[in-house]
């Protein structure tokens, strides 16, 4: 579920860029998987910095 929400947020924030939305979705899902709770924005942004 977090990946879908991240994708939608990325799509909205990027003005419709599917590549950026995909990256945001992957990072949001990953940040949630590595956490006991839902992902936080700082955790997602940290992962985004390390994506190619």
FENSUL-V396555 format. One record per pair of residues at least 4 apart in sequence whose ideal C-beta (glycine too) atoms are under 8 Angstrom apart, sorted by the first residue. I is the first residue (numbers start at 1). GAP is how many residues later the second one is. Records with the same first field share a line. If there is no record, write none. Layout:
I: GAP / GAP
This chain:
1: 4
2: 4 / 26 / 27 / 29 / 30 / 36 / 37
3: 4 / 22 / 23 / 25 / 26 / 29
4: 4 / 21
5: 4 / 23
6: 4 / 18 / 19 / 20 / 21 / 22 / 23 / 33 / 38
7: 4 / 14 / 15 / 17 / 18 / 21
8: 4 / 13
9: 4 / 15 / 19
10: 4 / 7 / 10 / 11 / 12 / 13 / 14 / 15
11: 5 / 6 / 7 / 9 / 10 / 13
13: 7 / 11
14: 6 / 7 / 10
17: 4
18: 4
19: 4
20: 4
21: 4
22: 4
23: 4 / 25 / 28
24: 4 / 20 / 24
25: 4
26: 4 / 25
27: 4 / 17 / 20 / 21 / 24
28: 4 / 11 / 16
29: 4 / 10
30: 4 / 17
31: 4 / 8 / 9 / 12 / 13 / 15 / 16
32: 5 / 6 / 7
34: 9
35: 4 / 5 / 8
39: 4 / 5
40: 4
41: 4
42: 4
43: 4
44: 4
45: 4
46: 4
47: 4
